[in-house]
Amino acid sequence: MNINARVVVVPKDPGPLEIHDVILPAPSAHQVLIKQFASGICHSQLHTMHRPRTSPEVLGHESTGEVLAVGEAVSHVEPGDRVMVTWVPRQISAGDRVPAAAAVRLSTGDIASCSNVFTWADHTLVDEGYVVKVPDNLATDVTSIIGCAVMTGAGAVLNTADVQRGQSVAIFGVGGVGLSAVVAAKARGADPIIAIDLGDEKLAFAQKFGASHVINAATEDPIEAIRALTRKDDRHTIRREAVAGADFVFDCIGIRQTMEQIVPAAKTGFFGADAGGTAILVGVPTTSVEIDPLDLLMNEKRFIGSIGGSCCPDRDFPTFIDWFESGALDLNSLVTARYTLDEINEATAALQAGEIKGRAILTFS
């Protein structure tokens, strides 16, 4: 079956996002054709919009929808199933087929493509590897952000860091991804859970999701504030200074300033008897950084990355769905703005300006 679809396109040349009427063909062997209910609006898509391009591109990588048709090789979903679309392969191991990239032929004859999926569209055609089946009675709007925001933030806590009860956590940036990290840290019993951002309103919002302490980096030094909250006078570094800093420090922003703050905010090592803390880069970076190698060495700290929360969607999405249905993950509060497809330029402008307190979504009628 061919489907008429409306798709957001980033034009080759600089300019506003465009909405194109396209025809999506019947699925090939490993593809799934999906009617969409809602899609998250992720900050990382701004990077795609603002970088140079040699051809048009399509955007969006988290959504909910209903399967309309499947290719002959697809067996885990069928027409009528409710699904989530994500940009991380739902399950993959060595030797598995790598899911294919997505591409859309425009009426101009140009091909608009992306490296995995596109969800800023009322219908999408994606590789089966990015499609996760979900319960039929699951809410179809706010759950769309599980496929990136929740997965990335919560997964960094659960999978990349494997935070344990009683360990201290600091989270720089409490937008949709950071708030999801706060929820996961609370679920793991972390203590304290320190949220760092630039506005009191966002920080108060983070407390509703489980942050035990907040730091406004616009008015105080976040590194010193974190160290004061986590100081242990009964343990000393090799330099005979009191151990201080969080066991895990997450940067959910990815700008140079925060990337350079998370290592010194991580716990210092205890005389070789207890290694230092871990700084985890979660937000997508756009610049290089300078890290103090002596701090890493003397305090046995680690600076690592977390892509997509180190998630396996088939394994992890049921956990996030359980959290949502039990009330532990309040997606209805986390989604703070809704837009239609025709409002996509207004939505991205608001995101760029920092006006989205939690997470914004597109909804499709």
VEXLOKE-421231 format. One record per atom (N, C-alpha, C): residue in one letter; z, y negated, x negated. Coordinates in steps of 0.2 Angstrom, whole numbers, plus 5000, padded with zeros to 4 digits. Example, Ala and Ser with C-alpha at 12.3 -4.5 7.8 and 13.67 -1.06 7.14 Angstrom:
<nodes>
A503950284934;A503950224938;A503950164934;S503550114936;S503650054932;S503950004936;
</nodes>
This chain:
<nodes>
M500050064996;M500050005000;M500049944996;N499649894998;N499649824994;N500049784998;I500449734995;I500949694998;I500749624996;N500749575001;N500749504999;N501449484997;A501449444992;A502149424989;A502049354987;R502649324987;R502749254984;R503149264978;V502949234972;V503249244966;V503349184962;V503949174959;V504049114955;V503649124948;V503349074946;V502949084939;V503149024935;V503249034928;V503348984923;V502648974921;P502348914922;P501648904919;P501548904912;K501048914909;K500848914902;K501048854899;D500848794902;D501048734899;D501648704902;P502048654899;P502648634902;P502548604908;G503048614913;G503048584919;G503448624924;P503548604930;P503948634935;P503748704936;L504248744939;L504048814941;L503648814947;E503148864947;E502648864953;E502848924957;I502648924963;I502648984967;I501949004969;H501849064967;H501149094968;H501149144974;D500649144978;D500449194983;D500049254979;V500349314979;V499949364975;V499949424979;I499549474977;I499449534980;I499749594975;L500349624977;L500549674973;L500249744975;P499949774970;P499649844972;P500149894973;A499849954976;A500250014977;A500550034970;P501150064970;P501450084964;P501050134960;S501050124954;S500850184949;S501350234949;A501250284944;A501650344944;A502450324944;H502650284939;H503350274938;H503550204941;Q503250174946;Q503350114948;Q503750114955;V504050064957;V504450064964;V504249994967;L504049994973;L503849924976;L504449914981;I504749854980;I505349834984;I505249764987;K505549774994;K505649704997;K506349684996;Q506349624993;Q506949594991;Q507449554996;F508049564995;F508549534999;F508849464996;A509049474990;A509349424986;A509249434978;S509249374974;S509149384967;S509649334964;G509949354959;G510349304955;G509949254951;I510249194950;I509949144946;I510349144939;C510049174934;C510449184928;C510249124923;H510749104919;H510649044914;H510249064909;S510149124907;S509749144901;S509049134903;Q508849134910;Q508149114911;Q507949044910;L508449004909;L508248934906;L507948934899;H508148984895;H507848994889;H507149004889;T506949054894;T506249074895;T505849014897;M506148974902;M505748914904;M505648864899;H506048854894;H506048804889;H505748814883;R505548884882;R505248904875;R504548894876;P504148894870;P503448884870;P503148954873;R502548954876;R502249014879;R501549014878;T501249064877;T500449074877;T500149094883;S500549114888;S500349134895;S500849124900;P500749124906;P501249124911;P501749174911;E502349164914;E502849214914;E503149224921;V503449274922;V503849284929;V504549294927;L505049274931;L505749274930;L506149314935;G506849314933;G507349344937;G507449424935;H508049444934;H508149504932;H508749544935;E508949514941;E509549554945;E509449534952;S509449594956;S509249584964;S509549644968;T509449634974;T509549684979;T508949694983;G508749754986;G508149754990;G508149824993;E507549834997;E507449895000;E506749924998;V506749994996;V506150024993;V505650024999;L505050004997;L504450015002;L504050075000;A503950084994;A503450134992;A503650154984;V503550214982;V503650234976;V503050274973;G502950274966;G502450314963;G502650394963;E502150434962;E502250504962;E502750534958;A502850504952;A503350524947;A504050504949;V504150464954;V504850434955;V505150484960;S505850504958;S506150554962;S506850534964;H507150484961;H507850464962;H507950414968;V507350384970;V507350344976;V506750354980;E506750334987;E506250344991;E506250284996;P505650285000;P505550225004;P506150225009;G506450165010;G507050155015;G507650145011;D507750175005;D508350165001;D508550094999;R509150074999;R509350014997;R509550024989;V509349974986;V509349974978;V509549904975;M509749914969;M509849854965;M509249864959;V509049804957;V508549794951;V508949764946;T508949794940;T509249764934;T508749764928;W508949734923;W508549724917;W508649774911;V509249814912;V509449864908;V509249934910;P508949974906;P508750044909;P509350074912;R509250104918;R509850134922;R510150194918;Q509750234914;Q510050284910;Q509550304905;I509750304899;I509150314894;I509550354888;S509150394885;S509450434879;S508850444874;A508950464868;A508450474863;A507950514866;G507350494865;G506750534867;G506550524874;D506950484878;D506750464885;D506150424885;R505750424891;R505250374892;R505550304892;V505250254888;V505550184889;V505250154895;P505650124899;P505350084905;P504850034903;A504350034907;A503749984906;A503949914908;A503649864905;A503649794906;A503349784913;A503449724916;A503149704922;A502649654921;A502149654925;A501549604925;A501249594932;V501049524933;V500849514940;V500149474938;R499649494942;R498949464942;R498949404947;L498849344944;L498849284949;L498149274951;S498149234957;S497449214960;S496949184955;T497249154950;T496849124945;T496549174940;G496749234940;G496549284936;G496949294930;D497449244929;D497949254923;D498449304925;I498749334919;I499249384920;I499849354918;A500349354923;A501049324921;A501449394920;S501849394915;S502249454913;S502949434911;C503349484910;C503949484907;C504149544904;S504649554900;S504849614896;S505149664900;N505349654906;N505649704910;N505549704917;V505849654921;V505749654928;V505649574930;F505449564936;F505449504939;F505749504946;T506249464948;T506549464954;T506649394958;W506349344955;W506249284958;W505649284962;A505649324968;A505049344972;A505349374978;D504949374983;D505149404990;D505049474989;H504549504985;H504449574984;H504349574976;T504449634974;T504349654967;T504149724966;L503749734960;L503549794958;L503749814951;V504249864950;V504549874944;V504549944942;D504649954936;D504750024933;D505350054936;E505350114938;E505850154941;E506550154937;G506450144930;G506950144926;G507450084927;Y507250034930;Y507649974931;Y507949974939;V507850034942;V508050034949;V508650074950;V509150054953;V509750094954;V509950094962;K509950154964;K510150164971;K510850154973;V510950114979;V511650094981;V511750114988;P512350114990;P512450134997;P512150095002;D511950125008;D511550085013;D511950035016;N512550035017;N512949985020;N513249935016;L513049935009;L513249885005;L512949815006;A513349765006;A513149695007;A512549685002;T512049645005;T511449635001;T511349574998;D511749524999;D511649454996;D512049444989;V512749444990;V513149424984;V513149484979;T513049544981;T512949604976;T512349594972;S511949554973;S511349544969;S511549524962;I512149494960;I512249474954;I512649534950;I512749594953;I512949644949;I512449664943;G511849654945;G511349684940;G511249644933;C511649584933;C511649544926;C512349514925;A512549464929;A513149434928;A513749474928;V513849514933;V514449564933;V514349614927;M513749644927;M513649694922;M513749664915;T513549604913;T513549584906;T514349564905;G514649524909;G515349504908;G515849564908;A515849594914;A516349654914;A516149704909;G515549724908;G515349774904;G515549764897;A515549694895;A515749674888;A516549694887;V516949684892;V517649704892;V517749784892;L517349814897;L517449884898;L517149924892;N516549914890;N516149954886;N516149934879;T515949864878;T515849844871;T516549844867;A517049804871;A517749804868;A518149854869;D518049884875;D518549944877;D519249914877;V519349854881;V520049824881;V520549874884;Q521149874881;Q521649924884;Q522249874886;R522649914890;R523249874893;R523649844888;G523849784889;G524249744885;G523949704879;Q523349724878;Q522949684873;Q522749614876;S522749564871;S522549494873;S521849484873;V521649444878;V520949424879;V520849354879;A520349324876;A520149254877;A519449254879;I519249214884;I518549214886;I518349134886;F517849124882;F517549054882;F516949054887;G516949004892;G516449004897;G516649044903;V516849014908;V516949054914;V516549034920;G515849044919;G515349044924;G515349114927;G514749134930;G514749194933;G514849254928;V514649254922;V514749304917;V515449304915;G515749244913;G516449244911;G516949264916;L516849244922;L517249264928;L517249344929;S516649374928;S516649444928;S517049474922;A517049444917;A517449464911;A518149464913;V518349404916;V519049394918;V519249454923;V518849464928;V519049524932;V519149584929;A518649604924;A518749664921;A519349674916;A519549614913;A520149614909;A520749624913;K520749594919;K521349604924;K521349674926;A520749704927;A520749774929;A521049824924;R520949804917;R521149844912;R521849824910;G522149784913;G522849764912;G522949724905;A522449684903;A522549644898;A523049584899;D523349564893;D523949514894;D524049484887;P523949414886;P523749374892;P522949374892;I522749344898;I522049334899;I521949254899;I521549234894;I521549164892;I520849134894;A520749094898;A520049064900;A519948994897;I519448984894;I519248924890;I518648894893;D518648834895;D518048794898;D518148724897;L517748684900;L517748604899;L518048564905;G518148604911;G518348564917;G518948604920;D519348564923;D519948584926;D519748624932;E519248604936;E519048644942;E518848714940;K518448714935;K518148784933;K518748824931;L519248794927;L519848834925;L520248854931;A520348814935;A520748834941;A520448894945;F519748884945;F519348944948;F519449004945;A519549004938;A519649064934;A520249094935;Q520749054937;Q521449084938;Q521449124945;K521049104949;K520949144955;K520649214954;F520349224949;F520049284947;F520449324942;G521049294940;G521449334936;G521649304929;A521449244927;A521649214921;A522349194921;S522749224916;S523449204916;S523549134913;H523149114908;H523149054905;H522549014905;V522448954905;V521848914904;V521948864899;I521348844896;I521348794890;I520748754892;N520848684892;N520248644893;N520048614886;A519448644884;A519248624877;A519048554876;A518948524882;A518848444882;A519448404880;T520048434880;T520648394879;T521048424874;E520948484872;E521348514867;E520948564862;D521148574856;D520848624852;D520948694854;P520448724857;P520548794859;P520748844854;I520548844848;I520748884843;I521548884842;E521848824841;E522548814840;E522948834847;A522648824852;A522948834859;A523048914860;I522448944858;I522449024858;I522949054853;R522949024847;R523449044842;R524149034844;A524348984848;A524948964850;A525249014855;L524749034860;L524949084865;L524949154863;T524749164857;T524749234855;T525149254848;R525449204846;R525849204839;R526349264839;K526349294834;K526849354833;K527249334827;D527849314827;D528249294821;D528549354818;D528549414821;D528749464817;D528249504813;R527649474813;R527049504809;R526749454805;H526549474799;H526249424795;H525649444791;T525149394790;T524549414787;T524649424779;I524149444776;I524249454768;I524349384765;R524249334768;R524449264766;R525149244768;R525549284771;R526149274773;R526249224779;E525749224783;E525749174789;E525849224795;A526149194800;A526249234806;A525549254809;V525549314811;V524949344815;V524849304821;A524249284823;A524049244829;A523349254830;G523149244837;G522449254839;G522449304844;A521949314848;A521849364853;A521549424850;D521649484853;D521449544851;D520649544852;F520449514857;F519749514859;F519549444861;V519049404858;V518849344860;V518049344862;F517949324868;F517249334871;F516949264871;D516349254869;D515949194870;D515349214875;C515549184881;C515049194887;C514549134888;I514549094882;I514049034883;I513549044878;G513649054871;G513149064866;G512849004863;I513248944863;I513048884859;I513348884853;R513148844848;R513448854841;R514148834841;Q514448784845;Q515148774844;Q515548834846;T515448864852;T515848924854;T515748984849;M515148994847;M515049054843;M515449044836;E515548974834;E515948964828;E516648964829;Q516848964836;Q517548964837;Q517849024838;I517449074840;I517749144843;I518049184837;V517749174831;V518049214825;V518749184823;P518849124822;P519449094820;P520049104826;A519749114832;A520249124838;A520449194838;A520149234835;A520249314835;A520949324831;K521249374833;K521949394829;K521849404822;T522349374818;T522349394811;T522649454809;G522449484804;G522649554802;G523349554799;F523749614800;F524449624799;F524449664792;F524349624786;F524549654780;F524149724779;G523549734782;G523249794781;G523549854785;A524049844789;A524349894793;A524049894800;D523749834802;D523449824808;D522849774807;A522249804809;A521649764808;A521649694813;G521249654811;G521249584815;G520849604821;G520749544825;G520449544831;G519649554831;T519349554837;T518649554837;T518349504841;A517849464838;A517449414842;A516849444844;I516649434851;I516149464854;I515649414857;L515049414855;L514549364857;L514249404863;V514249364869;V514049394875;V513449344878;G513549284877;G513049234879;G512449234875;V511849214877;V511249224873;V511149164869;P511149174862;P511149114857;P510449084856;T510449024855;T509848984853;T509848954846;T510448954843;T510448924836;T510748974831;S510748954825;S511048994820;S511848974820;V512249004816;V512948994816;V513248994809;E513748964807;E514148974801;E514849004802;I514949064799;I515549094800;I515949104793;D516549094793;D516949094787;D517049164785;P516649184780;P516749254778;P517449274775;L517749224772;L518449244769;L518949264775;D518849224781;D519249244787;D519149314789;L518449334789;L518249404791;L518549454786;L518549434780;L518749484775;L519549494775;M519849434774;M520649434773;M520949454779;N520649444785;N521049464791;N520749524794;E520249554791;E519949614794;E519749604801;K519349554802;K519049534809;K518349564810;R518149564816;R517449584817;R517149534822;F516449524820;F516049484825;F515449524827;I515449544833;I514949594836;I514549564842;G514049594844;G513649574850;G513749624855;S513649594861;S513649634867;S513049624872;I512549664872;I511949654876;I512049684883;G511949654888;G512049684895;G512749714896;G513249694892;G513849724893;G513849804891;S513449824886;S513349884884;S513349934890;C513049914895;C513049954901;C512550004902;C512750064906;C512250114908;C512350104916;P511850064919;P511950054926;P512150114931;D511750164930;D511950224934;D512650244934;R512950234928;R513650254927;R514150194929;D513950134927;D514450074928;D514350044935;F513750044938;F513750004944;F514150034950;P514250094950;P514750124956;P515450094955;T515650084948;T516350044947;T516349974950;F515849944948;F515849874951;F515749864958;I515449914961;I515349914969;I516049934972;D516449974968;D517049994971;D517549934970;W517549894965;W517949834964;W517749784970;F517149774971;F516949734976;F517149754983;E517149814985;E517349844991;E518049844992;S518449844986;S519149854987;S519449774986;G519049734985;G519249664984;G519449634977;A519449684973;A519649664966;A519049624963;L518449624965;L517949584962;L517649544968;D517849484969;D517749444975;D517049404974;L516549444975;L515849414974;L515749364979;N516049364985;N515949314990;N516149244988;S516649244983;S516949184980;S516549164974;L516349214970;L515949204964;L515349174965;V514949194971;V514349164972;V514449094976;T514349034972;T514548974975;T513948934977;A513348954976;A512748914978;A512148964980;R511848944985;R511248984988;R510648944989;Y510048964987;Y509448934987;Y508948974990;T508448944993;T507848984995;T507348984989;L506849024990;L506249024985;L505948954984;D505848924989;D505548854988;D505948804985;E506648824984;E507048774981;E507248794974;I506848834971;I506948864964;I507048804959;N506648754959;N506648704954;N507348664955;E507548654961;E508148624962;E508748664960;A508648734961;A509148774958;A509248774951;T508648784947;T508748784940;T508948714937;A508748664940;A509048594938;A509748594939;A510048614944;A510748614945;A511148664940;L510848714938;L511048764933;L511048734926;Q510548694925;Q510448664918;Q510948604918;A511148574923;A511648514923;A512348544924;G512448604924;G513148634924;G513448624931;E513048614936;E513348604943;E513548664947;I513348724944;I513548784947;I514248814945;K514748814949;K515348834947;K515448904946;G515148944950;G515149014949;G514449044947;R514149074952;R513449104951;R513049074957;A512449064956;A511949044961;A511449104963;I511249114969;I510749164971;I510249134975;L509649164975;L509149154979;L509149204985;T509049184991;T509049234997;T508349235000;F508149295002;F507449295005;F507549315012;S507149285017;S507249305024;S506849375025;
</nodes>
